[in-house]
Amino acid sequence: MELFEKLKASGVKIDHHYSDLYCEDTEEAWAIIKEYPEWDYICYFDDIDKNKWLEIPFAYSPHWADKQSIIDEETSIMRERFPI
C-alpha cells in the first residue's frame, strides 16, 4: 500500500498540490511515515488554521498514476501508428 493510501485509510487529514503530499503533523501520521523510509525528506509548515502540517515531496501517488495512464495511452497510439 502506498504512503498516501495508508494515511488516507487511517483518517489522517491529507491534502496535496500536484505531486506533493501534505498531512497533518500527528503521532499517527509519523508512525505511518516511519514505515516508508524512502520518504525521508519532510518539510514542516503551518497551514492557515495554524495546525502543523508535513509536506512530503512527490508522495501523492494519484498524481503519478494519472501521468502513467497518459503515457500508456500515448504509447498505445504510437504503436498503432508505427508498428515495429
Buried (B, 14 or more C-beta within 10 A) or exposed (E): EBBBEBBBEBEBBBEBEEBBBBBBBBEEBEEBBEEBEEBEEBEEEEEEEEEEBBBBEEBBBEBBEEEEEEEEEEEEEEEEEEEE
